[in-house]
Amino acid sequence: MTRPAFVTVVAALALAGCATARGPGALTPDPIEVVRLPATGEPVKPEAAPRADPVPAPPDQPMTSSLLRARLVAFVLEAEARRADAAQGTPIQESELAAWQRIQGDVDRFLIEPPGEARPEDVQIARGSLRAALDRDGQAYGGVPPELVRSVEERLARLDERMGPPPGPRFQWPLDEVRVTSGFGRRFHPIAHRNKMHSGVDMAAERNQPVMAAGPGIVVRAGWMHGYGYEVTVDHGNGQLTRYSHLARTLVLEGTAVVKGMPLGLAGRTGTATGVHLHFEYWKDDVARDPLRDFARLVGDEGPRPVVLAPSRSHKRKTVIARRPEGPGA
């Protein structure tokens, strides 16, 4: 069998993820790489986790809710990098315990500030991020010290008292900028070489850019999903689901309660993808809906306005079978 014929046969058997048409400045022009999916039960080796840029918190300045939120995002990314360096089930690292001490100190500094100065949305995200990080450590290491669990739970309860009512609309877009490179509906699929249904939209993203929960809910899937790579699915209740695919790695476990704006994972190009981007789906009553129409109504006028980027006519379509996985999933 010739190589082109072999590629075509294998591609037809692969589960479809998505390959985005590149608009102006939309996707990283990485070289196409064809790799084999791991055999059943074979562990997937993760790509090195990103190291977060430090977020300074001078002791003479107040710990505002926005600063606490930024510090927690950096803490979550650094904790994920430490987990990637550690073997599954090993004792929790001293560096991780020291980081927990620092972030709990940040929470304590925030809690002594006047309640009226805090943004409820920031407090909700801080609480959800702390809970998710504790759950991830419990999965990655050979147990979490009981005294750490107790101290974190105490601070979670105090943050609950400070949260207040959820601000604004219940939903938001999962990225700070919404640049749509491929829309909802039927399109030419470069793997199957035919028109095929695209059940979501593709959004341009930077590698390892945090992908945020579009609304409050429960994580019902977090892990590897064949052509979709690493993905997270959130059940928002009332028949509503959102799905985030091609992630470099996930930051939450199945069963985690999330809030709007909480980091779920990092943008990547796992599964079947032609570049770094986010494939985002919105489901209502078991039917995939167009996010630019149905989900946009839930968001309303707040937040970034979606910009639809015209696909490049000059870009030559290429066949991709699978991307080397970049994260451990859940």
C-alpha positions as CSV (number, residue, x, y, z in Angstrom):
1,M,0.0,0.0,0.0
2,T,1.4,3.4,-0.9
3,R,1.9,6.0,1.8
4,P,-0.9,8.3,0.7
5,A,-3.3,5.4,0.6
6,F,-2.2,4.3,4.0
7,V,-2.7,7.8,5.5
8,T,-6.2,7.9,3.9
9,V,-7.2,4.5,5.4
10,V,-6.0,5.3,8.9
11,A,-7.5,8.8,8.8
12,A,-10.9,7.3,7.9
13,L,-10.7,5.0,10.9
14,A,-9.8,7.8,13.4
15,L,-12.5,9.4,15.4
16,A,-13.1,12.9,14.2
17,G,-11.8,15.8,16.3
18,C,-11.6,19.1,14.4
19,A,-9.2,20.9,12.2
20,T,-9.5,24.6,12.0
21,A,-9.3,26.8,9.0
22,R,-6.7,29.4,9.7
23,G,-7.8,33.0,9.7
24,P,-5.6,36.0,10.1
25,G,-3.5,35.6,13.2
26,A,-5.7,32.7,14.3
27,L,-3.6,29.6,14.8
28,T,0.0,28.8,15.4
29,P,1.5,27.6,12.1
30,D,3.1,24.5,13.7
31,P,4.3,21.7,11.4
32,I,1.9,18.9,10.8
33,E,2.8,15.8,12.8
34,V,1.3,12.4,12.4
35,V,1.5,10.1,15.4
36,R,-0.2,6.9,16.5
37,L,-2.7,6.9,19.3
38,P,-1.6,4.8,22.3
39,A,-2.8,1.2,22.5
40,T,-5.6,0.5,25.0
41,G,-4.3,0.9,28.5
42,E,-1.0,2.4,27.4
43,P,-0.2,5.5,29.5
44,V,0.1,8.7,27.7
45,K,3.3,10.7,28.4
46,P,2.4,14.3,29.0
47,E,4.2,17.3,27.6
48,A,6.0,19.5,30.1
49,A,3.6,21.6,32.0
50,P,4.0,25.4,31.7
51,R,5.6,27.5,34.4
52,A,3.5,30.4,35.5
53,D,4.8,34.0,35.5
54,P,5.1,35.2,39.1
55,V,2.4,37.5,40.4
56,P,3.9,39.8,43.1
57,A,1.9,40.5,46.3
58,P,3.8,43.1,48.3
59,P,3.0,42.8,52.0
60,D,2.3,46.5,52.3
61,Q,-0.4,46.4,49.7
62,P,-4.0,45.1,50.2
63,M,-4.9,41.6,49.0
64,T,-7.8,42.6,46.7
65,S,-10.1,39.9,45.2
66,S,-8.6,40.5,41.8
67,L,-5.0,40.0,43.1
68,L,-6.1,36.9,44.9
69,R,-7.6,35.6,41.7
70,A,-4.4,36.2,39.8
71,R,-2.3,34.6,42.5
72,L,-4.5,31.6,42.5
73,V,-4.3,31.1,38.7
74,A,-0.5,31.2,39.0
75,F,-0.6,28.8,41.9
76,V,-2.8,26.3,39.9
77,L,-0.4,26.4,37.0
78,E,2.7,25.9,39.1
79,A,1.0,23.1,41.0
80,E,0.2,21.3,37.8
81,A,3.8,21.6,36.7
82,R,5.0,20.1,40.0
83,R,2.5,17.2,39.5
84,A,3.9,16.6,36.0
85,D,7.4,16.2,37.5
86,A,6.3,13.7,40.2
87,A,5.6,10.0,39.7
88,Q,2.0,9.0,40.4
89,G,1.4,8.1,44.0
90,T,4.6,9.5,45.5
91,P,4.5,11.6,48.7
92,I,3.4,15.2,48.2
93,Q,6.5,17.4,47.6
94,E,7.8,19.9,50.1
95,S,7.7,22.5,47.4
96,E,3.9,21.8,47.0
97,L,3.3,22.1,50.7
98,A,5.3,25.4,50.8
99,A,3.2,26.7,47.9
100,W,0.0,25.7,49.8
101,Q,1.2,27.7,52.8
102,R,1.8,30.8,50.7
103,I,-1.6,30.7,48.9
104,Q,-3.4,30.1,52.2
105,G,-1.5,33.2,53.6
106,D,-2.9,35.1,50.6
107,V,-6.4,34.0,51.4
108,D,-5.9,35.1,55.0
109,R,-4.7,38.5,53.9
110,F,-7.8,38.8,51.7
111,L,-10.2,37.8,54.4
112,I,-9.0,40.6,56.7
113,E,-9.9,43.2,54.1
114,P,-13.3,44.9,54.2
115,P,-16.0,42.6,52.7
116,G,-17.4,45.5,50.6
117,E,-14.2,45.8,48.6
118,A,-14.4,42.3,47.1
119,R,-15.9,41.3,43.7
120,P,-18.1,38.2,44.3
121,E,-17.1,36.7,41.0
122,D,-13.4,36.8,42.0
123,V,-14.2,35.2,45.3
124,Q,-16.2,32.4,43.6
125,I,-13.3,31.7,41.3
126,A,-10.8,31.7,44.1
127,R,-12.9,29.2,46.1
128,G,-13.4,26.9,43.1
129,S,-9.7,27.0,42.2
130,L,-8.7,26.1,45.7
131,R,-11.1,23.1,45.8
132,A,-9.9,21.9,42.4
133,A,-6.2,22.1,43.3
134,L,-6.8,20.2,46.5
135,D,-8.7,17.4,44.6
136,R,-5.9,17.3,42.0
137,D,-3.2,16.8,44.6
138,G,-5.3,14.1,46.2
139,Q,-5.3,12.2,42.9
140,A,-1.6,12.9,41.9
141,Y,0.2,12.2,45.2
142,G,0.0,9.3,47.7
143,G,-2.4,11.2,49.9
144,V,-2.7,14.8,51.2
145,P,-1.8,15.5,54.9
146,P,-5.0,15.8,57.0
147,E,-3.9,19.0,58.5
148,L,-3.6,20.6,55.0
149,V,-7.1,19.4,54.1
150,R,-8.5,20.8,57.4
151,S,-6.8,24.2,56.9
152,V,-7.9,24.5,53.3
153,E,-11.5,23.4,54.2
154,E,-11.6,26.1,56.9
155,R,-10.6,28.8,54.4
156,L,-13.1,27.5,51.8
157,A,-15.9,27.9,54.4
158,R,-14.8,31.5,55.2
159,L,-14.7,32.3,51.5
160,D,-18.3,30.9,51.2
161,E,-19.4,33.5,53.8
162,R,-17.7,36.2,51.7
163,M,-19.0,35.2,48.2
164,G,-22.4,36.9,48.0
165,P,-24.8,36.5,45.1
166,P,-23.4,35.6,41.6
167,P,-22.8,38.7,39.6
168,G,-24.1,39.4,36.1
169,P,-25.3,36.8,33.6
170,R,-24.9,33.1,34.5
171,F,-22.7,32.4,31.5
172,Q,-19.6,33.8,29.8
173,W,-17.3,32.9,26.9
174,P,-14.5,30.5,27.8
175,L,-11.7,32.8,26.5
176,D,-11.0,36.4,27.1
177,E,-11.0,37.0,23.3
178,V,-13.5,35.2,21.1
179,R,-12.0,34.9,17.6
180,V,-13.9,32.2,15.7
181,T,-11.9,30.4,13.1
182,S,-14.5,27.8,12.1
183,G,-18.2,28.0,12.7
184,F,-21.0,25.6,13.6
185,G,-22.5,23.4,10.9
186,R,-21.5,21.3,7.9
187,R,-18.0,21.9,6.5
188,F,-15.3,20.1,4.6
189,H,-13.4,17.8,7.0
190,P,-9.7,17.3,6.1
191,I,-9.6,13.9,7.7
192,A,-12.7,12.3,6.2
193,H,-12.3,14.3,2.9
194,R,-16.0,15.1,2.8
195,N,-18.5,17.5,4.2
196,K,-19.2,16.7,7.8
197,M,-21.1,18.2,10.8
198,H,-19.0,20.5,13.0
199,S,-20.9,20.4,16.3
200,G,-19.2,23.5,17.8
201,V,-17.0,26.5,17.0
202,D,-13.2,26.7,17.0
203,M,-11.6,29.7,18.8
204,A,-8.1,31.0,18.3
205,A,-6.0,30.6,21.4
206,E,-2.4,30.7,22.6
207,R,-0.7,27.6,23.7
208,N,-1.3,27.0,27.5
209,Q,-3.8,29.9,27.6
210,P,-6.3,29.2,30.5
211,V,-9.7,28.0,29.3
212,M,-12.5,29.1,31.7
213,A,-15.7,27.5,32.7
214,A,-18.6,29.1,30.7
215,G,-20.9,28.8,33.7
216,P,-21.4,27.1,37.1
217,G,-21.9,23.3,37.0
218,I,-20.4,19.9,37.6
219,V,-17.6,18.4,35.6
220,V,-18.9,15.2,34.1
221,R,-15.9,14.4,31.9
222,A,-12.2,15.3,32.2
223,G,-9.7,13.4,30.2
224,W,-8.7,11.9,26.8
225,M,-11.4,11.7,24.2
226,H,-9.8,10.3,21.0
227,G,-9.9,12.8,18.2
228,Y,-11.0,15.6,20.5
229,G,-7.8,15.2,22.6
230,Y,-8.0,16.2,26.2
231,E,-11.4,17.7,27.0
232,V,-13.7,18.8,29.8
233,T,-17.4,18.6,29.8
234,V,-19.5,20.6,32.3
235,D,-23.2,19.9,33.1
236,H,-24.9,23.2,34.0
237,G,-28.2,21.7,34.8
238,N,-31.5,22.3,32.9
239,G,-30.3,20.2,30.1
240,Q,-27.3,22.4,29.3
241,L,-23.8,21.2,28.7
242,T,-20.6,22.8,27.5
243,R,-17.6,21.0,26.1
244,Y,-14.0,22.2,25.8
245,S,-11.7,20.2,23.5
246,H,-8.1,19.9,22.3
247,L,-6.7,21.0,25.7
248,A,-3.0,20.7,26.4
249,R,-4.1,19.4,29.8
250,T,-7.0,19.4,32.2
251,L,-7.0,21.2,35.6
252,V,-10.1,19.6,37.1
253,L,-11.4,16.2,38.0
254,E,-14.7,14.6,37.1
255,G,-17.2,15.5,39.9
256,T,-15.6,18.9,40.5
257,A,-18.1,21.7,41.1
258,V,-17.0,24.7,39.0
259,V,-18.1,28.3,38.9
260,K,-18.2,30.7,36.0
261,G,-14.7,31.9,35.0
262,M,-12.8,29.1,36.8
263,P,-9.9,27.6,34.9
264,L,-10.7,24.2,33.5
265,G,-7.7,23.5,31.4
266,L,-5.0,24.9,29.1
267,A,-5.5,25.4,25.4
268,G,-3.5,23.1,23.2
269,R,-3.7,20.9,20.0
270,T,-4.2,17.4,21.3
271,G,-6.3,14.9,19.4
272,T,-7.0,15.7,15.8
273,A,-6.1,19.4,15.2
274,T,-4.2,21.5,12.7
275,G,-3.1,24.1,15.3
276,V,-3.5,25.4,18.9
277,H,-7.1,26.3,19.4
278,L,-10.2,25.6,21.5
279,H,-13.1,23.6,20.1
280,F,-16.2,24.8,22.1
281,E,-19.6,23.1,22.1
282,Y,-22.9,24.1,23.6
283,W,-25.6,21.3,24.1
284,K,-29.2,21.8,25.1
285,D,-31.5,18.7,25.7
286,D,-29.0,16.4,24.0
287,V,-28.8,18.5,20.9
288,A,-25.7,20.4,19.8
289,R,-26.6,24.1,19.3
290,D,-24.8,26.9,17.5
291,P,-22.8,28.7,20.2
292,L,-22.8,32.0,18.2
293,R,-26.6,32.0,18.3
294,D,-27.9,30.0,21.2
295,F,-25.1,30.3,23.7
296,A,-24.5,34.0,22.8
297,R,-28.1,34.7,24.0
298,L,-27.2,33.3,27.5
299,V,-24.1,35.5,27.7
300,G,-25.9,38.6,26.6
301,D,-24.1,41.9,26.0
302,E,-21.4,41.5,28.7
303,G,-17.9,40.3,28.0
304,P,-16.0,40.0,24.7
305,R,-17.9,40.2,21.4
306,P,-17.3,37.2,19.1
307,V,-15.3,38.1,16.0
308,V,-15.7,35.6,13.1
309,L,-12.4,35.4,11.2
310,A,-12.6,34.6,7.5
311,P,-10.8,31.4,6.6
312,S,-7.7,31.8,4.5
313,R,-8.4,30.7,0.9
314,S,-4.7,30.2,0.2
315,H,-4.0,27.8,3.0
316,K,-3.5,24.3,1.7
317,R,-5.5,21.6,3.5
318,K,-3.4,19.0,5.2
319,T,-4.3,15.6,6.7
320,V,-3.7,15.1,10.4
321,I,-4.3,11.8,12.1
322,A,-3.6,12.6,15.7
323,R,-1.6,15.0,17.9
324,R,0.9,13.9,20.5
325,P,-1.0,14.4,23.8
326,E,0.3,17.3,25.9
327,G,-1.2,16.6,29.3
328,P,-2.3,13.8,31.7
329,G,-6.0,14.5,31.7
330,A,-7.9,13.3,34.8
